[in-house]
Amino acid sequence: MPENDVIAAIATAPGLSGIGVIRVSGPRLDAVIAGVVGKPLPPRHAVLVAFRDDRGEALDQGLALFFQAPHSYTGQDVLELQGHGGPVVLQLLLKRCLELGARLAQPGEFTRRAYLNDKLDLAQAESVADLISAATAEAARGALRSLQGAFSHEVDGLVNSLVELRMLVEATLDFPDEEIDFLKQADAQGRLTAVSTKLCSLLSASQQGSLLREGVHVVLAGRPNVGKSSLLNRLTGEELAIVTDIPGTTRDAIRQTINVEGIPAHIIDTAGLRESTDPVERIGIERTWAAIDQADVVVLLIDATQGESDADRDILKKLPSALPCIRVMNKVDLLTGSAAIARRDGPGKVWLSAKTGSGVDLVREALLEKVGWQGTGEGLFMARERHIEALAQAQAHLENAAQRTRHLELLAEELRLAQEALGTITGEFTSDDLLGEIFSRFCIGK
């Protein structure tokens, strides 16, 4: 993909709006500015102008802003045309920019150019898309911290520590006959331990940040008529699912995302699990098991008035062994005696009434525990799966390095591999294929 041609795109979302923005970026934008605006623009000043077509007639009126390289988002000359947000007007204005030599930008191409021109590192570039797609306020704040460089700063600190450690090891390799033992004098073992400790802490924080970004997929499962749809309605605060006393009412999955302490929880209400000869219901049951296979947590509802039955135990046995499960004893409002809303009989068991709403907060609390949420999102940054994989690889190499301190060549190689793994996060060591995959998921105009 060429990086020295002029690109243009609509930078605002489709639909009707008060304002719409056309963004243009390239090495020189004189022809575009002259053709659309008709006069030079002072850098970094908003100028009220008429946007004109090839005959000089006005297409729209709005603000034109010119950002001269390298002081722009992409590091190239950037022109922003802020006009009225009607789709027809924006398309006419975009067409005019294309007539003047620009081409339509690919998804993420503006941010890709910002990365290639050292305006952002790769982790910061990814956080742009994360900020746009953030599903909760905490996720947005985490993405903004990553965009401002908090995550990259932590990674760079680890890389710098590894570089210093590698220098010590390489010096010892280069001068093996020196009387001074460089590694002992510089406390190389202590430095390696300190780097490993910091890396473990960063990996843990990244896993928390990943929860903010990806959220958690939760499946409500159980026998028919145990209250799955009622619980979904209580969790979401909306009457999304039809609730009746007829078993098998829910035939297909119902999905909704809720906010649980800042974590997006993608809740799926599923068809009741039982033996059935109804072909439609059987399809729903098959989809329930397919959803369970993709879940992060399953909430298994059990009718508290009947207790845990053989059918419930059969469902538990069929669940994937590594899948976290919360057992919810529902309908305690129908029990007599001292039945109460509580978490008891183990950390993964909740007694509640989905009908009245009593105890539903205990499900949210149990969900946070099951996914390992350690508190609020304050101070966290956004992290992607590839970041976590890179940190885990670096951690593995440091663990290998700790076992090879008597074999300096092997120690040096493990340190190099750890540094290279960390470098993939910020883009120091990144293939063009990975860049294409990352930026292809951005929206056009960003």
Secondary structure, DSSP 8 states (H G I E B T S, - for coil): --SSS-EEEE-S-SS--S-EEEEEEES--HHHHHHHTSS---BT--EEEEEE-TTS-EEEEEEEEEE-TTSSSSSSEEEEEEE---HHHHHHHHHHHHHTT-EE--TTHHHHHHHHTTSS-HHHHHHHHHHHH--SHHHHHHHHHHHTTHHHHHHHHHHHHHHHHHHHHHHHHH-TT-SS-HHHHTTHHHHHHHHHHHHHHHHHHHHHHHHHHH-EEEEEEESTTSSHHHHHHHHHTS--S---SSTT---S-EEEEEEETTEEEEEEE----S----HHHHHHHHHHHHHHHT-SEEEEEEETTT-S-HHHHHHHHHS-TTS-EEEEEE-GGG--SS--SEE-SSTTEEE--TTT-TTHHHHHHHHHHHTT--S-STT-----HHHHHHHHHHHHHHHHHHT-TT-HHHHHHHHHHHHHHHHHHHTSS--HHHHHHHHTTS-TT-
